[in-house]
Amino acid sequence: MAPTLRVVPLGGLGEIGKNMLALEVGEDIVVIDAGVMFPEEDMLGVDLVIPDISYLLQRKEKVRGILITHGHEDHTGALPYVLNRLPTPVYAVGLAHGLIGLKLKEHGLLSQVRLHKVEPGQPVRLGRLKAEFFPVCHSIPDAMGLVVETPLGLVFHTGDFKIDHTPVHGGPTDFSILASYARRGIFLMFSDSTYAETPGYTPSERVLNESLDHIIGEAPGRVMVATFASLISRVQQVLDAAAKHKRKVAVVGRSMVENVQLALKMGYLKPKHGVLQPWAQIRNLPPHQVVIVTTGTQGEPTSALVRIANRDHREIEVIPGDTIVMSASPIPGNETVISRTIDNLCRQGARVLYHRNALVHVHGHAAQEELKLMLRLMRPKYFVPVHGEYRHLVAHAQLAVQMGVAPENAFVLENGDVLELTPEGGRKGERIPCGHIYVDGLRLWEPESVVLRDRHLLSRDGVVVAVVTVDKNTGRLVRPPELVSSGFADPHEAQDLLSQASRALQEALDSRRAIPTEWGYLSAKAKEVLEEFLYQKTRRRPMVLPVAITV
């Protein structure tokens, strides 16, 4: 009987970020990537969103390893949380290996994890499966695609890619490697869908050289360039432009500093002598001699740029005449907080250049013509678009059909959809639970968490606290209930409203017969009375928290 290949997407399908995909054949499971997604505004107090790995935990004896395509957070950020619960080897190339090591060290896990550094083309044995990495062009050095040998044939995964003939780091796209895989026959292909709706080609990273050169050369004062901490090629471009115009560069923000130090150590960054300096050594230079590289392009609350925008940074504040470059595209869902950051910088007298008013960023994902070229070259039997919102996946599947994939062999999946493939055909099988898991400090919460539910209630209608003082022997009230509120009503309105609510609660509690204190009953009664009274008066439902004092 022919084996079945099961494709189990755990993140990154129907959304941007949180990329994680499992391939299962018989007794072997191989996982590709383990990323995070940044929380949306309605995810109150949450730091990160990671994939739900319940499916893998139930089959942990089958999991042979996690293969990491590149070092971006949306492909590596969940590793500390995943490996805490699912000890399994991790395989990565070059810079991704270094960045993962930093992340695991920060979480105190480095000595506990089997983190393997591999080279492109080096076979990695994973049970009955065998994988190897091949280089692709993206917006970070050492970005990789993957080929996994299975009993059914080759599985080809592009990773995040674009076709760049003049990259800032590494070599151009090597079509001979791709052609060698295609000649062996591609059973299943996964391909990056982030820009599947965008016609044409994605420009090369090199087009930014001239733009950054003009911006840094013509700016009358300081230049701050904000970008992703892992976008090492962009940092190199800034260093080169600053050196040309005799400026010094300082890097600020913890993640940016750590990544730059790693890239220097590994040889990915090569600044001219004396250009890169600590902030303390250049802070007193004339503004026209200073460039600052930092994080914060997505409006992250704790990032250096957002702290500067909010006048909350310990060392740096905006000087009128500063030029601030937001060198990144907004991740969907972050537009509001990014706009707020730009507004706050402009209020302080800065000139802000971003994707809508200047050429300050080139993304790292293939547009339609590059996606079609990859499909034409690889000629897969089955095709699954990955890494994108649902409309991106649909657009990419349509491109695949145009390029010769049989319509019944192009599958648009969402997280939790299990695809089962055999040589005879494919079908969507079971659907597994696969929601968000929220990282909140040191805790992980599931979507139905009482904590998150309470936060939503608090954010919507506020809270009313009722302090009820009773005689512990009789259960009678010793004094009228005391009510205080927050986020519920205007202070002037609240005083009279809470007085009425206190009297209503006192009448309800006094009407019952005298019994020794039963706080469970008393709490439930107080909550019931107050919720009903406040809703009748305001048509709002604040969270009611009874507090007992016995005397």
For each residue, the residues with C-beta under 8 A, 3 or more apart:
1:
2: 152 422 423 424
3: 25 26 150 151 152 422
4: 25 420 421 422
5: 23 24 25 150 152 155 187 188 420 421 422
6: 22 23 24 25 418 419 420 421 429
7: 21 22 23 24 188 384 413 418 419 420 421
8: 21 22 23 24 55 418 432
9: 12 13 20 21 22 386 413 414 415 416 417 434
10: 20 21 22 51 52 53 55 56 415 416 434
11: 15 17 18 19 20 21 35 37 50 51 78 415 434
12: 9 15 17 18 19 20 21 33 35 74 386 387 388 415
13: 9 386 387 388 393 413 414 415 417
14: 389 390 393 414 415
15: 11 12 18 37 389 415
16: 37 74 194 331 332 333 387 388 389
17: 11 12 35 36 37 38 49 74 331
18: 11 12 15 35 36 37 49 50 51 74 78 436
19: 11 12 33 34 35 74 75 386 387
20: 9 10 11 12 31 32 33 34 35 51 53 78
21: 7 8 9 10 11 12 31 32 33 157 190 386
22: 6 7 8 9 10 29 30 31 32 55 56
23: 5 6 7 8 29 30 31 32 129 148 150 155
24: 5 6 7 8 28 29 59 62
25: 3 4 5 6 28 128 129 150 151 152
26: 3 128 151
27: 62 127 128
28: 24 25 62 64 126 127 128 129
29: 22 23 24 56 59 62 63 64
30: 22 23 63 64 65 67 126 129 131 148
31: 20 21 22 23 34 56 63 65 66 67 88
32: 20 21 22 23 66 67 69 146 157
33: 12 19 20 21 66 67 68 69 75 76
34: 19 20 31 50 51 66 68 75 76 77 78 79 82
35: 11 12 17 18 19 20 50 51 72 73 74 75 76 77 78
36: 17 18 48 49 50 73 74 77 78 439
37: 11 15 16 17 18 48 49 50 74 436
38: 17 48 49 298 300 331 333 334
39: 43 46 47 48 49 438
40: 43 333
41: 333 336 337
42: 456
43: 39 40 46 49 438 452
44: 452 455 456 459
45: 440 455
46: 39 43 49 438 439 440 445 452
47: 39 439 440 441
48: 36 37 38 39 77 78 438 439
49: 17 18 36 37 38 39 43 46 436 437 438 439
50: 11 18 34 35 36 37 77 78 81 82 436 437 438 439 444
51: 10 11 18 20 34 35 78 82 415 434 437
52: 10 55 433 434 435 436 437 446
53: 10 20 56 57 82 85 86
54: 57 58 432 433 434
55: 8 10 22 52 58 59 432 433 434
56: 10 22 29 31 53 59 60 63 86
57: 53 54 60 85 86
58: 54 55
59: 24 29 55 56 62 63
60: 56 57 63 86 88
61:
62: 24 27 28 29 59
63: 29 30 31 56 59 60 86 88
64: 28 29 30 88 89 126 127 129
65: 30 31 88 89 90 91 124 126
66: 31 32 33 34 79 82 88 89 90 91
67: 30 31 32 33 91 92 124 131 133 146
68: 33 34 71 75 76 79 90 91 92 96 100
69: 32 33 75 96 133 143 144 145 146 157 159 160
70: 75 95 96 138 140 142 143 144 159 160
71: 68 75 76 92 95 96 98 99 100 140 142 230
72: 35 75 76 140 160 228 230
73: 35 36 76 77 230
74: 12 16 17 18 19 35 36 37 77
75: 19 33 34 35 68 69 70 71 72 160
76: 33 34 35 68 71 72 73 79 92 96 99 100 103
77: 34 35 36 48 50 73 74 103
78: 11 18 20 34 35 36 48 50 51 81 82
79: 34 66 68 76 82 83 90 100 103 104
80: 83 84 103 104 106 107 109
81: 50 78 84 85 437 439 444
82: 34 50 51 53 66 78 79 85 86
83: 79 80 86 87 88 90 104 109 112 113
84: 80 81 107 109
85: 53 57 81 82
86: 53 56 57 60 63 82 83
87: 83 112 113
88: 31 60 63 64 65 66 83 114
89: 64 65 66 114 115 116
90: 65 66 68 79 83 100 113 114 115 116
91: 65 66 67 68 116 118 124 131
92: 67 68 71 76 96 97 100 115 116 117 118
93: 96 97 117 118 119 120 133 142 144
94: 97 98 117 141 142 266
95: 70 71 98 99 140 141 142 232 262 263 266 268
96: 68 69 70 71 76 92 93 99 100 142 144
97: 92 93 94 100 101 115 116 117
98: 71 94 95 101 102 262 265 266
99: 71 76 95 96 102 103 230 259 262
100: 68 71 76 79 90 92 96 97 103 104 115
101: 97 98 104 105 110 115
102: 98 99 105 106 258 259 262
103: 76 77 79 80 99 100 106 107
104: 79 80 83 100 101 107 109 110 113 115
105: 101 102 108 109 110
106: 80 102 103
107: 80 84 103 104
108: 105
109: 80 83 84 104 105 112 113
110: 101 104 105 113 115
111:
112: 83 87 109
113: 83 87 90 104 109 110
114: 88 89 90
115: 89 90 92 97 100 101 104 110
116: 89 90 91 92 97 124
117: 92 93 94 97
118: 91 92 93 122 124 133
119: 93 122 133
120: 93 132 133 134 135 144
121: 132 133 134
122: 118 119 132 133
123: 130 131 132
124: 65 67 91 116 118 130 131 132
125: 129 130
126: 28 30 64 65 129 130 131 148
127: 27 28 64
128: 25 26 27 28 150 151
129: 23 25 28 30 64 125 126 148 149 150
130: 123 124 125 126 148 149
131: 30 67 91 123 124 126 146 147 148 149
132: 120 121 122 123 124 146 147
133: 67 69 93 118 119 120 121 122 144 145 146
134: 120 121 144 145 146 147 174 177 178 181
135: 120 142 143 144 145 170 171 174 177
136: 143 144 145 158 159 160 161 173
137: 143 161 162 163 164 167 170 172 173 364
138: 70 143 159 160 161 162 364 365
139: 143 160 205 228 231 233 234 362 363 364
140: 70 71 72 95 143 230 231 232 233 364
141: 94 95 169 170 232 233 263 268
142: 70 71 93 94 95 96 135 170
143: 69 70 135 136 137 138 139 140 159 160 161 364
144: 69 70 93 96 120 133 134 135 136 159
145: 69 133 134 135 136 156 157 158 159 161
146: 32 67 69 131 132 133 134 155 156 157 159
147: 131 132 134 154 155 156 157 181
148: 23 30 126 129 130 131 154 155 157
149: 129 130 131 154 155
150: 3 5 23 25 128 129 153 154 155 187
151: 3 25 26 128
152: 2 3 5 25 187 188 421 422 423
153: 150 185 186 187 188 381
154: 147 148 149 150 181 184 185 186 187 188
155: 5 23 146 147 148 149 150 186 187 188 189 190
156: 145 146 147 181 186 188 189 190 378 380
157: 21 32 69 145 146 147 148 189 190 191 386
158: 136 145 161 189 190 191 192 366 374
159: 69 70 136 138 143 144 145 146 192
160: 69 70 72 75 136 138 139 143 192 194 364 365 387
161: 136 137 138 143 145 158 173 192 364 365 366 370 374
162: 137 138 202 363 364 365 366 367 370
163: 137 173 201 202 366 370 373 374
164: 137 167 172 173 202 204 205
165: 172 173 204
166: 172 204 205 206
167: 137 164 170 171 172 204 205 206 233
168: 205 206 233 236 237
169: 141 232 233 236 268
170: 135 137 141 142 167
171: 135 167 174
172: 137 164 165 166 167
173: 136 137 161 163 164 165 178
174: 134 135 171 177 178
175: 178 179 377
176: 179 180
177: 134 135 174 180 181
178: 134 173 174 175 181 182 374 377 378
179: 175 176 182 183 377
180: 176 177 183 184
181: 134 147 154 156 177 178 184 186 378
182: 178 179 185 186 377 378 379
183: 179 180
184: 154 180 181
185: 153 154 182 381
186: 153 154 155 156 181 182 189 378 379 380 381
187: 5 150 152 153 154 155 380 381 382 421
188: 5 7 152 153 154 155 156 380 381 382 383 384 421
189: 155 156 157 158 186 375 378 380 382 383 384
190: 21 155 156 157 158 384 385 386
191: 157 158 371 374 375 383 385 386 396
192: 158 159 160 161 365 366 371 386 387 388
193: 196 371 385 386 387 388 392 393 395 396
194: 16 160 363 365 387 388 392
195: 198 202 363 365 366 367 368 392
196: 193 368 371 385 388 392 393 395 396 399
197: 368 391 392 395
198: 195 202 367 368
199: 367 368 369
200: 367 368 369
201: 163 367 369 370
202: 162 163 164 195 198 362 363 364 365 366 367 370
203: 207 362
204: 164 165 166 167 207 362
205: 139 164 166 167 168 208 233 237 362
206: 166 167 168 209
207: 203 204 210 211 359 362
208: 205 211 212 234 237 327 359 360 361 362
209: 206 212 213 237 240 241
210: 207 213 214
211: 207 208 214 215 358 359 360
212: 208 209 215 216 225 237 238 241 325 360
213: 209 210 216 217 241 244 245
214: 210 211 217 218
215: 211 212 218 219 223 241 323 325 353 358 360
216: 212 213 219 223 238 241 242 244 245 247 291
217: 213 214 241 244 245
218: 214 215
219: 215 216 222 223 288 323
220: 287 288 321 323
221: 287 288 319 321 322 323
222: 219 287 288 290 291 292 319 321 322 323
223: 215 216 219 247 290 291 292 322 323 324 325
224: 291 292 293 294 305 308 322 323 324 325
225: 212 234 238 291 292 293 294 325 327
226: 293 294 295 296 297 305 324 325 326 327 328
227: 231 234 235 293 295 297 327 328 361
228: 72 139 231 234 295 297 328
229: 253 255 256 258 259 295
230: 71 72 73 99 140 259
231: 139 140 227 228 234 235 327 328
232: 95 140 141 169 235 236 259 260 263 268 269
233: 139 140 141 167 168 169 205 236 237
234: 139 208 225 227 228 231 237 238 327
235: 227 231 232 238 239 251 260 263 269 293
236: 168 169 232 233 239 240 268 269 270 271
237: 168 205 208 209 212 233 234 240 241
238: 212 216 225 234 235 241 242 249 291 293
239: 235 236 242 243 249 269 271 272 275 276
240: 209 236 237 243 244 272
241: 209 212 213 215 216 217 237 238 244 245
242: 216 238 239 245 247 248 249 275 291
243: 239 240 246 247 271 272 275
244: 213 216 217 240 241
245: 213 216 217 241 242
246: 243 289
247: 216 223 242 243 275 288 289 290 291
248: 242 274 275 276 277 281 282 285 289 290 291
249: 238 239 242 271 275 276 277 291 292 293
250: 276 277 278 279 281 282 283 290 291 292 293
251: 235 256 257 260 276 279 292 293 294
252: 256 257 279 292 293 294 304 315 316
253: 229 256 257 294 295 296 303 304 305
254: 257 258
255: 229 258 259 295
256: 229 251 252 253 259 260 293 294 295 304
257: 251 252 253 254 260 261
258: 102 229 254 255 261 262
259: 99 102 229 230 232 255 256 262 263
260: 232 235 251 256 257 263 264 269 276 293
261: 257 258 264 265
262: 95 98 99 102 258 259 265 266
263: 95 141 232 235 259 260 266 268 269
264: 260 261 267 268 269 271 276
265: 98 261 262
266: 94 95 98 262 263
267: 264 270
268: 95 141 169 232 236 263 264
269: 232 235 236 239 260 263 264
270: 236 267
271: 236 239 243 249 264 275 276
272: 239 240 243 275
273:
274: 248 277
275: 239 242 243 247 248 249 271 272
276: 239 248 249 250 251 260 264 271
277: 248 249 250 274 281 282
278: 250 281 282
279: 250 251 252 282 283 292 315 316
280: 283
281: 248 250 277 278
282: 248 250 277 278 279 285 289 290
283: 250 279 280 290 315
284:
285: 248 282 289 290
286: 289 290
287: 220 221 222 290 319 321 322
288: 219 220 221 222 247
289: 246 247 248 282 285 286
290: 222 223 247 248 250 282 283 285 286 287
291: 216 222 223 224 225 238 242 247 248 249 250
292: 222 223 224 225 249 250 251 252 279 316
293: 224 225 226 227 235 238 249 250 251 252 256 260
294: 224 225 226 251 252 253 256 303 304 305 308
295: 226 227 228 229 253 255 256 300 303 304 305
296: 226 253 299 300 303 304 305 306 307 308 309 341
297: 226 227 228 305 326 327 328 338
298: 38 303 328 330 331 334 337 338
299: 296 303 306 334 336 337 338 340 341
300: 38 295 296 303 306
301: 306 337
302: 306 307
303: 253 294 295 296 298 299 300 306 307
304: 252 253 256 294 295 296 307 308 313 316
305: 224 226 253 294 295 296 297 308 309 324 341 345
306: 296 299 300 301 302 303 309 310 341
307: 296 302 303 304 310 312 313
308: 224 294 296 304 305 311 312 313 316 317 318 345
309: 296 305 306 318 341 344 345 348
310: 306 307 344
311: 308 317 348
312: 307 308
313: 304 307 308 316 317
314:
315: 252 279 283
316: 252 279 292 304 308 313
317: 308 311 313 348
318: 308 309 322 324 345 348 349 350
319: 221 222 287 322 349
320: 348 349 350
321: 220 221 222 287 349 351
322: 221 222 223 224 287 318 319 349 350 351
323: 215 219 220 221 222 223 224 350 351 353
324: 223 224 226 305 318 345 350 351 352 353
325: 212 215 223 224 225 226 353 354 358 360
326: 226 297 338 342 352 353 354 355 360 361
327: 208 225 226 227 231 234 297 360 361
328: 226 227 228 231 297 298 355 361
329: 355 361 363
330: 298 334 335 338 355
331: 16 17 38 298 334
332: 16 335 389
333: 16 38 40 41
334: 38 298 299 330 331 337 338
335: 330 332 338 339
336: 41 299 339 340
337: 41 298 299 301 334 340 341
338: 297 298 299 326 330 334 335 341 342 354
339: 335 336 342 343
340: 299 336 337 343 344
341: 296 299 305 306 309 337 338 344 345
342: 326 338 339 345 346 352 354
343: 339 340 346 347
344: 309 310 340 341 347 348
345: 305 308 309 318 324 341 342 348 350 352
346: 342 343 349 350 352
347: 343 344
348: 309 311 317 318 320 344 345
349: 318 319 320 321 322 346
350: 318 320 322 323 324 345 346
351: 321 322 323 324
352: 324 326 342 345 346
353: 215 323 324 325 326 357 358 360
354: 325 326 338 342 357 358 360
355: 326 328 329 330 358 360 361
356:
357: 353 354
358: 211 215 325 353 354 355
359: 207 208 211
360: 208 211 212 215 325 326 327 353 354 355
361: 208 227 326 327 328 329 355
362: 139 202 203 204 205 207 208
363: 139 162 194 195 202 329
364: 137 138 139 140 143 160 161 162 202
365: 138 160 161 162 192 194 195 202
366: 158 161 162 163 192 195 202 370 371 374
367: 162 195 198 199 200 201 202 370 371
368: 195 196 197 198 199 200 371 372 399
369: 199 200 201 372 373
370: 161 162 163 201 202 366 367 373 374
371: 191 192 193 196 366 367 368 374 375 396 399
372: 368 369 375 376 399 402 403
373: 163 369 370 376 377
374: 158 161 163 178 191 366 370 371 377 378
375: 189 191 371 372 378 379 380 383 399 400 403 404 405
376: 372 373 379 403 404
377: 175 178 179 182 373 374
378: 156 178 181 182 186 189 374 375
379: 182 186 375 376 404
380: 156 186 187 188 189 375 383 405
381: 153 185 186 187 188 405 409
382: 187 188 189 405 409 410 411 421 426
383: 188 189 191 375 380 397 400 405 409 410 411
384: 7 188 189 190 410 411 412 413 419
385: 190 191 193 196 388 392 393 396 397 400 412
386: 9 12 13 19 21 157 190 191 192 193 393
387: 12 13 16 19 160 192 193 194
388: 12 13 16 192 193 194 196 385 391 392 393 396
389: 14 15 16 332 392 393
390: 14 393 394 412 414
391: 197 388 394 395
392: 193 194 195 196 197 385 388 389 395 396
393: 13 14 193 196 385 386 388 389 390 396 397 412 413
394: 390 391 397 398 412
395: 193 196 197 391 392 398 399
396: 191 193 196 371 385 388 392 393 399 400
397: 383 385 393 394 400 401 410 411 412
398: 394 395 401 402
399: 196 368 371 372 375 395 396 402 403
400: 375 383 385 396 397 403 405 410
401: 397 398 404 405 406 407 410
402: 372 398 399
403: 372 375 376 399 400
404: 375 376 379 401
405: 375 380 381 382 383 400 401 409 410
406: 401 409 410
407: 401 410
408: 425 426
409: 381 382 383 405 406 426
410: 382 383 384 397 400 401 405 406 407
411: 382 383 384 397 419 426 428
412: 384 385 390 393 394 397
413: 7 9 13 384 393 417 419 428
414: 9 13 14 390 417
415: 9 10 11 12 13 14 15 51 434
416: 9 10 431 432 433 434
417: 9 13 413 414 428 431
418: 6 7 8 428 429 430 431 432
419: 6 7 384 411 413 426 427 428 429
420: 4 5 6 7 426 427 428 429
421: 4 5 6 7 152 187 188 382 425 426
422: 2 3 4 5 152 425 426
423: 2 152
424: 2
425: 408 421 422
426: 382 408 409 411 419 420 421 422
427: 419 420
428: 411 413 417 418 419 420 431
429: 6 418 419 420
430: 418
431: 416 417 418 428
432: 8 54 55 416 418
433: 52 54 55 416
434: 9 10 11 51 52 54 55 415 416
435: 52 446 447
436: 18 37 49 50 52 447
437: 49 50 51 52 81 444 445 446
438: 39 43 46 48 49 50 444 445 446 447 449 452
439: 36 46 47 48 49 50 81 443 444
440: 45 46 47 443 444 445 451
441: 47
442:
443: 439 440
444: 50 81 437 438 439 440
445: 46 437 438 440 449 451 452
446: 52 435 437 438 449
447: 435 436 438 452
448: 453
449: 438 445 446 452 453
450: 453 454
451: 440 445 454 455
452: 43 44 46 438 445 447 449 455 456
453: 448 449 450 456 457
454: 450 451 457 458 543
455: 44 45 451 452 458 459
456: 42 44 452 453 459 460
457: 453 454 460 461 541 542 543
458: 454 455 461 462 463 487 543
459: 44 455 456 487
460: 456 457
461: 457 458 487 488 540 541 542 543
462: 458 485 486 487 488 489 542 543
463: 458 485 486 487 488 542 543 544 545
464: 483 484 485 488 498 501 530 534 542 543 544 545
465: 483 484 485 545 546 547
466: 481 482 483 502 505 526 530 544 545 546 547
467: 481 482 483 484 547 549
468: 477 481 505 509 522 526 546 547 548 549
469: 477 478 479 481 482 548 549 550 551
470: 474 475 476 477 478 517 522 548 549 550 551
471: 474 475 476 477 478 517 550 551
472: 475 516 517 550 551
473: 516 517
474: 470 471 514 515 516
475: 470 471 472 512 514 515 516 517 518 522
476: 470 471 510 514
477: 468 469 470 471 480 481 506 509 510
478: 469 470 471 551
479: 469 482
480: 477 502 503 506
481: 466 467 468 469 477 502 505 506 509 526
482: 466 467 469 479 502
483: 464 465 466 467 498 501 502 505 530
484: 464 465 467 498
485: 462 463 464 465 488 489 494 498 542
486: 462 463
487: 458 459 461 462 463 542
488: 461 462 463 464 485 494 540 542
489: 462 485 493 494 497 538
490: 493 494
491: 494 495
492: 495
493: 489 490 496 497
494: 485 488 489 490 491 497 498
495: 491 492 498 499
496: 493 499 500
497: 489 493 494 500 501 534 537 538
498: 464 483 484 485 494 495 501 502
499: 495 496 502 503
500: 496 497 503 504 533 537
501: 464 483 497 498 504 505 530 533 534 537
502: 466 480 481 482 483 498 499 505 506
503: 480 499 500 506 507
504: 500 501 507 508 529 530 533
505: 466 468 481 483 501 502 508 509 526 529 530 533
506: 477 480 481 502 503 509 510
507: 503 504 510 511
508: 504 505 511 512 525 529
509: 468 477 481 505 506 512 522 525 526 529
510: 476 477 506 507
511: 507 508
512: 475 508 509 515 525
513:
514: 474 475 476
515: 474 475 512 518
516: 472 473 474 475
517: 470 471 472 473 475 522 548 550
518: 475 515 521 522
519: 522 523 548
520: 523 524
521: 518 524 525
522: 468 470 475 509 517 518 519 525 526 546 548
523: 519 520 526 527 546 548
524: 520 521 527 528
525: 508 509 512 521 522 528 529
526: 466 468 481 505 509 522 523 529 530 544 546
527: 523 524 530 531 544 546
528: 524 525 531 532
529: 504 505 508 509 525 526 532 533
530: 464 466 483 501 504 505 526 527 533 534 544 546
531: 527 528 534 535 541 544
532: 528 529 535 536
533: 500 501 504 505 529 530 536 537
534: 464 497 501 530 531 537 538 540 541 542 544
535: 531 532 538 539 540 541
536: 532 533
537: 497 500 501 533 534
538: 489 497 534 535
539: 535
540: 461 488 534 535
541: 457 461 531 534 535
542: 457 461 462 463 464 485 487 488 534
543: 454 457 458 461 462 463 464
544: 463 464 466 526 527 530 531 534
545: 463 464 465 466
546: 465 466 468 522 523 526 527 530
547: 465 466 467 468
548: 468 469 470 517 519 522 523
549: 467 468 469 470
550: 469 470 471 472 517
551: 469 470 471 472 478
